[in-house]
Amino acid sequence: MHPFTLRSPRVQTPRLWLGAILTLLLAACATTAVPTQSLQLQAGDTLAVLPFENATEVPQAETRVQAIAVALVRQKGMQQVLVYPQSPSDNPLEAPAAVTPVQVLDWARRKGAHYALSGTVTEWRYKTGVDSEPAVGLTLQITDVGTGQVVWSATGARAGWGYQALAAVGQAQLADLLRGVHVVTAPAKASVTP
């Protein structure tokens, strides 16, 4: 074959199809996590976890996400995590009594919390179709309880593979979002003994 001979388009076609198929497979498990900035918390700070909002049609999606978030911030090293008390309902379709952001921040102040974690569940479902892929969408924010200012926020969405557990996809997405929150332990004070 002459060095300047062009290859037949048929030889390159399988490569194009293979590339297109791989791109579609990777897009099927798309994930987005957008922490806006990094936040450093002391392990001894008190973090209040406030009620999450449910912007989905799935009953109690917010309580599931809140429970996972509580476990993840404890795993990160937060020693004092308070969860806003909500009265349980016998009816899973009944929404808990509405509280305002002012009420929950006042509760966090009374409890001595330094920061408050809250969020919104924008998607929490299995997509309809052959494989029923799980899909989650979440926003998180941490507020300085003393000033009422949001000091950190993140948003993201993720779709999993067919037959993957929705809670596992949600936990992975929450963990990705919380990558922007770093919990540090204050160095031990040196003591001098005579």
Contacts in CASP RR format, 6 or more apart in sequence:
PFRMAT RR
TARGET T0000
AUTHOR 0000-0000-0000
METHOD contacts of the structure
MODEL  1
MHPFTLRSPRVQTPRLWLGAILTLLLAACATTAVPTQSLQLQAGDTLAVL
PFENATEVPQAETRVQAIAVALVRQKGMQQVLVYPQSPSDNPLEAPAAVT
PVQVLDWARRKGAHYALSGTVTEWRYKTGVDSEPAVGLTLQITDVGTGQV
VWSATGARAGWGYQALAAVGQAQLADLLRGVHVVTAPAKASVTP
28 133 0 8 1.000
28 159 0 8 1.000
28 160 0 8 1.000
28 161 0 8 1.000
29 158 0 8 1.000
29 159 0 8 1.000
29 160 0 8 1.000
29 161 0 8 1.000
30 157 0 8 1.000
30 158 0 8 1.000
30 159 0 8 1.000
31 156 0 8 1.000
31 157 0 8 1.000
31 158 0 8 1.000
31 159 0 8 1.000
31 172 0 8 1.000
31 173 0 8 1.000
31 176 0 8 1.000
32 156 0 8 1.000
32 157 0 8 1.000
32 158 0 8 1.000
33 154 0 8 1.000
33 156 0 8 1.000
33 158 0 8 1.000
33 173 0 8 1.000
33 176 0 8 1.000
33 177 0 8 1.000
33 179 0 8 1.000
34 154 0 8 1.000
34 155 0 8 1.000
34 156 0 8 1.000
35 152 0 8 1.000
35 153 0 8 1.000
35 154 0 8 1.000
35 177 0 8 1.000
35 179 0 8 1.000
35 180 0 8 1.000
35 181 0 8 1.000
36 152 0 8 1.000
36 153 0 8 1.000
36 154 0 8 1.000
37 152 0 8 1.000
37 180 0 8 1.000
38 152 0 8 1.000
38 180 0 8 1.000
38 181 0 8 1.000
38 182 0 8 1.000
39 142 0 8 1.000
39 151 0 8 1.000
39 152 0 8 1.000
39 180 0 8 1.000
39 181 0 8 1.000
39 182 0 8 1.000
40 182 0 8 1.000
40 183 0 8 1.000
40 184 0 8 1.000
41 47 0 8 1.000
41 78 0 8 1.000
41 114 0 8 1.000
41 115 0 8 1.000
41 181 0 8 1.000
41 182 0 8 1.000
41 183 0 8 1.000
41 184 0 8 1.000
42 183 0 8 1.000
42 184 0 8 1.000
42 185 0 8 1.000
42 186 0 8 1.000
43 77 0 8 1.000
43 78 0 8 1.000
43 79 0 8 1.000
43 183 0 8 1.000
43 184 0 8 1.000
43 185 0 8 1.000
43 186 0 8 1.000
44 78 0 8 1.000
44 79 0 8 1.000
44 80 0 8 1.000
44 186 0 8 1.000
45 78 0 8 1.000
45 80 0 8 1.000
45 114 0 8 1.000
45 115 0 8 1.000
46 80 0 8 1.000
46 81 0 8 1.000
46 82 0 8 1.000
46 111 0 8 1.000
46 112 0 8 1.000
46 113 0 8 1.000
46 114 0 8 1.000
46 115 0 8 1.000
47 73 0 8 1.000
47 78 0 8 1.000
47 80 0 8 1.000
47 81 0 8 1.000
47 82 0 8 1.000
47 113 0 8 1.000
47 114 0 8 1.000
47 115 0 8 1.000
47 116 0 8 1.000
47 117 0 8 1.000
47 142 0 8 1.000
48 81 0 8 1.000
48 82 0 8 1.000
48 83 0 8 1.000
48 84 0 8 1.000
48 104 0 8 1.000
48 107 0 8 1.000
48 108 0 8 1.000
48 111 0 8 1.000
48 113 0 8 1.000
48 115 0 8 1.000
48 116 0 8 1.000
48 117 0 8 1.000
48 145 0 8 1.000
49 66 0 8 1.000
49 69 0 8 1.000
49 70 0 8 1.000
49 73 0 8 1.000
49 81 0 8 1.000
49 82 0 8 1.000
49 83 0 8 1.000
49 84 0 8 1.000
49 116 0 8 1.000
49 117 0 8 1.000
49 118 0 8 1.000
50 84 0 8 1.000
50 104 0 8 1.000
50 105 0 8 1.000
50 108 0 8 1.000
50 116 0 8 1.000
50 117 0 8 1.000
50 118 0 8 1.000
50 119 0 8 1.000
51 62 0 8 1.000
51 66 0 8 1.000
51 84 0 8 1.000
51 86 0 8 1.000
51 96 0 8 1.000
51 99 0 8 1.000
51 104 0 8 1.000
51 118 0 8 1.000
52 62 0 8 1.000
52 63 0 8 1.000
52 65 0 8 1.000
52 66 0 8 1.000
52 69 0 8 1.000
52 118 0 8 1.000
52 119 0 8 1.000
52 120 0 8 1.000
52 121 0 8 1.000
53 62 0 8 1.000
53 118 0 8 1.000
53 119 0 8 1.000
53 120 0 8 1.000
53 121 0 8 1.000
54 60 0 8 1.000
54 61 0 8 1.000
54 62 0 8 1.000
54 95 0 8 1.000
54 120 0 8 1.000
54 121 0 8 1.000
55 120 0 8 1.000
55 121 0 8 1.000
55 122 0 8 1.000
56 121 0 8 1.000
56 122 0 8 1.000
56 123 0 8 1.000
56 124 0 8 1.000
56 125 0 8 1.000
57 125 0 8 1.000
58 121 0 8 1.000
58 124 0 8 1.000
58 125 0 8 1.000
59 92 0 8 1.000
59 93 0 8 1.000
60 92 0 8 1.000
61 121 0 8 1.000
61 124 0 8 1.000
62 121 0 8 1.000
63 86 0 8 1.000
64 124 0 8 1.000
64 167 0 8 1.000
65 119 0 8 1.000
65 121 0 8 1.000
65 124 0 8 1.000
65 138 0 8 1.000
65 170 0 8 1.000
65 174 0 8 1.000
66 83 0 8 1.000
68 167 0 8 1.000
68 170 0 8 1.000
68 171 0 8 1.000
68 174 0 8 1.000
69 117 0 8 1.000
69 140 0 8 1.000
69 174 0 8 1.000
69 178 0 8 1.000
70 81 0 8 1.000
70 83 0 8 1.000
72 171 0 8 1.000
72 174 0 8 1.000
72 175 0 8 1.000
72 178 0 8 1.000
73 81 0 8 1.000
73 117 0 8 1.000
73 178 0 8 1.000
73 181 0 8 1.000
73 183 0 8 1.000
74 81 0 8 1.000
76 178 0 8 1.000
76 181 0 8 1.000
76 182 0 8 1.000
76 183 0 8 1.000
77 183 0 8 1.000
77 185 0 8 1.000
78 183 0 8 1.000
82 108 0 8 1.000
82 111 0 8 1.000
82 113 0 8 1.000
84 99 0 8 1.000
84 104 0 8 1.000
84 107 0 8 1.000
84 108 0 8 1.000
86 96 0 8 1.000
86 97 0 8 1.000
87 96 0 8 1.000
87 97 0 8 1.000
89 96 0 8 1.000
101 118 0 8 1.000
104 116 0 8 1.000
104 118 0 8 1.000
105 116 0 8 1.000
105 143 0 8 1.000
105 145 0 8 1.000
105 148 0 8 1.000
108 116 0 8 1.000
108 145 0 8 1.000
109 145 0 8 1.000
109 146 0 8 1.000
112 145 0 8 1.000
113 145 0 8 1.000
114 144 0 8 1.000
114 145 0 8 1.000
114 146 0 8 1.000
115 142 0 8 1.000
115 143 0 8 1.000
115 144 0 8 1.000
115 145 0 8 1.000
115 151 0 8 1.000
116 142 0 8 1.000
116 143 0 8 1.000
116 145 0 8 1.000
117 140 0 8 1.000
117 141 0 8 1.000
117 142 0 8 1.000
118 140 0 8 1.000
118 141 0 8 1.000
118 143 0 8 1.000
119 138 0 8 1.000
119 139 0 8 1.000
119 140 0 8 1.000
119 141 0 8 1.000
120 138 0 8 1.000
120 139 0 8 1.000
121 136 0 8 1.000
121 137 0 8 1.000
121 138 0 8 1.000
122 137 0 8 1.000
122 138 0 8 1.000
122 139 0 8 1.000
122 157 0 8 1.000
123 135 0 8 1.000
123 136 0 8 1.000
123 137 0 8 1.000
123 157 0 8 1.000
124 135 0 8 1.000
124 136 0 8 1.000
124 137 0 8 1.000
124 166 0 8 1.000
124 170 0 8 1.000
125 134 0 8 1.000
125 135 0 8 1.000
125 166 0 8 1.000
126 132 0 8 1.000
126 133 0 8 1.000
126 134 0 8 1.000
126 135 0 8 1.000
126 166 0 8 1.000
127 133 0 8 1.000
127 134 0 8 1.000
127 135 0 8 1.000
127 159 0 8 1.000
131 161 0 8 1.000
131 162 0 8 1.000
131 163 0 8 1.000
132 162 0 8 1.000
132 163 0 8 1.000
133 159 0 8 1.000
133 160 0 8 1.000
133 161 0 8 1.000
133 162 0 8 1.000
133 164 0 8 1.000
134 159 0 8 1.000
134 160 0 8 1.000
134 162 0 8 1.000
134 164 0 8 1.000
134 165 0 8 1.000
134 166 0 8 1.000
134 168 0 8 1.000
134 169 0 8 1.000
134 170 0 8 1.000
135 157 0 8 1.000
135 158 0 8 1.000
135 159 0 8 1.000
135 160 0 8 1.000
135 169 0 8 1.000
136 157 0 8 1.000
136 158 0 8 1.000
136 166 0 8 1.000
136 169 0 8 1.000
136 170 0 8 1.000
136 173 0 8 1.000
137 155 0 8 1.000
137 156 0 8 1.000
137 157 0 8 1.000
137 158 0 8 1.000
137 173 0 8 1.000
138 155 0 8 1.000
138 156 0 8 1.000
138 157 0 8 1.000
138 170 0 8 1.000
138 173 0 8 1.000
138 174 0 8 1.000
138 177 0 8 1.000
139 153 0 8 1.000
139 154 0 8 1.000
139 155 0 8 1.000
139 156 0 8 1.000
140 153 0 8 1.000
140 154 0 8 1.000
140 155 0 8 1.000
140 174 0 8 1.000
140 177 0 8 1.000
140 178 0 8 1.000
141 150 0 8 1.000
141 152 0 8 1.000
141 153 0 8 1.000
141 154 0 8 1.000
142 150 0 8 1.000
142 151 0 8 1.000
142 152 0 8 1.000
142 153 0 8 1.000
142 181 0 8 1.000
143 149 0 8 1.000
143 150 0 8 1.000
143 151 0 8 1.000
144 150 0 8 1.000
144 151 0 8 1.000
152 180 0 8 1.000
152 181 0 8 1.000
154 177 0 8 1.000
154 178 0 8 1.000
154 180 0 8 1.000
155 177 0 8 1.000
156 173 0 8 1.000
156 176 0 8 1.000
156 177 0 8 1.000
157 173 0 8 1.000
158 169 0 8 1.000
158 170 0 8 1.000
158 172 0 8 1.000
158 173 0 8 1.000
158 176 0 8 1.000
159 169 0 8 1.000
160 169 0 8 1.000
END
